[in-house]
Amino acid sequence: MNAPDRYERFVVPEGTKKVSYERDTKIINAASFTIEREDHTVGNILRMQLHRDPNVLFAGYKLPHPLQYKIIIRIHTASQSSPMQAYNQAINDLDKELDNLKSAFEAELAKHSSGY
């Protein structure tokens, strides 16, 4: 079969960066981030978080090919922010949001587990 091994979907090859940054040469305050070994799950969550930032004018992502396990996120920001700042802020906000979700889940689980 010509399909790549399943582990190639998740394991970043040695010597490859998980995230790479490329500034757009034609548009001011625009850049692309390539994230290795991710798919629509991370792309869509990150895109939606970027849309919450008022300094982000455009945020979108694409999967170049179904057999290439990477996403390309494109960010265009207003002049008071940079794409790198918006990306880092979105990642930090998502980290906090997921921590809150985990805490709420564990609290509910403990509440229901103690009753049994």
N, C-alpha and C positions, 0 to 999 in steps of 0.2 A: 504494500500500500504506500502511496506517496505522501500521506499525511505525516506531519512532524510528530515526534514523541510528545505525549501529554505533558510531561514535566517542562517542556519548552514554553508552555503557556505561562508558567509562574516563576521559573528560576531565571534570574538575570544573568546572562553569561559573564564570565570573569573578564574584567577590563572594560565592561560597558557600564556607563552611568545610568542610574535609575531615571533621572530627570536631566534633560539637556535644554538649554536656553538659546534661542536664536532671535536677535533683534531684527525687526523689519527695516529694510533700507529705504522703502518708499513712503511709509507712513510714520509720522512722528508719534511716539508713545504707543507703539504696537510691537508685539513680539509673539513668537510661537514657543511653546514648551512641548517637548516630546517626552512622554512618560512610557518607559518600557514595561512590558508585561502587565498591562492593564487593559480594560475593555470598557464597554458602555456603562457599567456600574459606577466606576470612579469618574469617568468622563462626564456623565450627566449630573452627578452630585456636585462635582467641582464647578461645572458650568452654572448650575442653579445658584450656588453660593456666590459666585462671582457676580451674578445678576443682582444680588442684594446690595452690592457696593455701589453707592451713587457716583463714584468716580469712574466706574467701568462703563464705557460706551458700547462695547461689543465683547461678547465672550461666546465662543463656540468650540466644538471639538469634532474630530473625525477619526475614523479608523481607516488608515490608508488601504488595507486589504485584509480580508478575513483570515488569511494565514500568516499575517504579520501581527504579532502580539504587542501592539503599541498604539497609543492614541496621541494625537497632536491637538493641543489646546491653543487656540488663538485668542489673544487678549488685546484690546485697544482701550486705552484710558484717557481721561481728561488731562489737561496740562499739570494739574496739582498733584498727580500721582503717576507712578510708573507701573508697567505691567508686572515687574518683579515684586513691587510692594503689594499690589492687588492679589497676586498669586499667593504670596506668603501669608497675607491676612486671611484669605479664604481658607487656606490649609489650617491655620491656627484656629479660626472660628469653627471649622468642621471638627477639629480635635476636641474643642470644648463641648460642642453639641453632642458628640458621640460619648464623651465622658458623662455628661448629664443623663443621656439615655441609658447608659450602662448602670449608673447609680440608681435611677428610678426603677429599672428592671430588677436589679438585685434587691432593692427594698421591697418591692411587691412580691418577689419570689420568697424572700424571708418571711414576709407577713403570711403568705399562704402555706408555706412549708411548716411553720410553727403550729398551725392548726391541725395538722395531720399526725 
